[in-house]
Amino acid sequence: MSIEKSYNSWAEQYDTNENKTRDLDKKATVETLSKYNFENVVELGCGTGKNSEWLITKAKSVIGLDFSEEMLNIAKSKIASNKIRFQITDLKKPWPIENNFADLITCNLTLEHIKDLDFIFNQALQKLKANGKFFVCELHPARQYLGSKAKYETEKGTEELEVYVHHLSDYLDAAKKNSFNLIEINEWFDNRRENEVPRLISFVFNKYGHQ
Ligand SMILES: C[S@@+](CC[C@H](N)C(=O)[O-])C[C@H]1O[C@@H](n2cnc3c(N)ncnc32)[C@H](O)[C@@H]1O
């Protein structure tokens, strides 16, 4: 099944299934982004709006982009605010956002489905204002090496989605190639026991030197 179709069928259960990755991602997002100020936000792969709900409490405007109509329908049904607009978009194609628009672009649990990181960082570069921040929080590469991937249960069994492994160097190379400066990197654990493989990795990149 295509990634888009899989999310259309997962949408109804996405918020309610047990999902430690989803829950830890929310914690990582709030803890990391609470210390920044931002007005105009673009959220990549916003899904059912789990993080959009928090982002609109801090931002003046949020644009949520996602290619799954059903995920967006859930988001729209949960969030009634004139601060937010959701738009069906395939992030692998040029984004329907004005250049130099955003103070913050966020991308959570989405890049495992996108092979070409360079394209994403290049679009982010164009859409951010100078000194804008790009926050990325994804399944940790070490988890990906162990075979972890987005999946959900159906009547027919477990549906595993198509994913791409991104090494730490892939993120850093794409950022460097697009003139981003790494200002924060964090690893997120379920319990932070000794030798535990982290579940998530997050980065905050700064756009600098471009107007
Ligand atoms: C695991 S969900 C994460 C949703 C939300 N960011 C969260 O943290 O709960 C991944 C989302 O990325 C979206 N997605 C994956 N590939 C995409 C693409 N190429 N273009 C747009 N959306 C995409 C899916 O439709 C899905 O809503």
PDBQT file of the ligand as one rigid body, heavy atoms in Angstrom, charges set to zero:
ROOT
HETATM    1  C1  LIG A 301       3.759   9.360  11.869  1.00  0.00    +0.000 C 
HETATM    2  S1  LIG A 301       2.730  10.597  11.165  1.00  0.00    +0.000 S 
HETATM    3  C2  LIG A 301       3.232  11.996  12.146  1.00  0.00    +0.000 C 
HETATM    4  C3  LIG A 301       2.132  13.005  12.275  1.00  0.00    +0.000 C 
HETATM    5  C4  LIG A 301       2.467  14.165  13.219  1.00  0.00    +0.000 C 
HETATM    6  N1  LIG A 301       3.613  14.917  12.734  1.00  0.00    +0.000 N 
HETATM    7  C5  LIG A 301       2.738  13.617  14.594  1.00  0.00    +0.000 C 
HETATM    8  O1  LIG A 301       3.874  13.807  15.080  1.00  0.00    +0.000 OA
HETATM    9  O2  LIG A 301       1.842  13.029  15.196  1.00  0.00    +0.000 OA
HETATM   10  C6  LIG A 301       3.528  10.962   9.599  1.00  0.00    +0.000 C 
HETATM   11  C7  LIG A 301       2.743  11.961   8.760  1.00  0.00    +0.000 C 
HETATM   12  O3  LIG A 301       3.531  12.330   7.635  1.00  0.00    +0.000 OA
HETATM   13  C8  LIG A 301       2.701  12.410   6.499  1.00  0.00    +0.000 C 
HETATM   14  N2  LIG A 301       3.535  12.241   5.306  1.00  0.00    +0.000 N 
HETATM   15  C9  LIG A 301       4.388  11.227   5.024  1.00  0.00    +0.000 A 
HETATM   16  N3  LIG A 301       4.975  11.444   3.832  1.00  0.00    +0.000 NA
HETATM   17  C10 LIG A 301       4.483  12.612   3.360  1.00  0.00    +0.000 A 
HETATM   18  C11 LIG A 301       4.687  13.364   2.165  1.00  0.00    +0.000 A 
HETATM   19  N4  LIG A 301       5.511  12.953   1.208  1.00  0.00    +0.000 N 
HETATM   20  N5  LIG A 301       4.012  14.519   2.007  1.00  0.00    +0.000 NA
HETATM   21  C12 LIG A 301       3.141  14.943   2.964  1.00  0.00    +0.000 A 
HETATM   22  N6  LIG A 301       2.886  14.278   4.106  1.00  0.00    +0.000 NA
HETATM   23  C13 LIG A 301       3.571  13.125   4.301  1.00  0.00    +0.000 A 
HETATM   24  C14 LIG A 301       1.684  11.296   6.715  1.00  0.00    +0.000 C 
HETATM   25  O4  LIG A 301       0.512  11.475   5.946  1.00  0.00    +0.000 OA
HETATM   26  C15 LIG A 301       1.437  11.390   8.215  1.00  0.00    +0.000 C 
HETATM   27  O5  LIG A 301       0.358  12.236   8.539  1.00  0.00    +0.000 OA
ENDROOT
TORSDOF 0
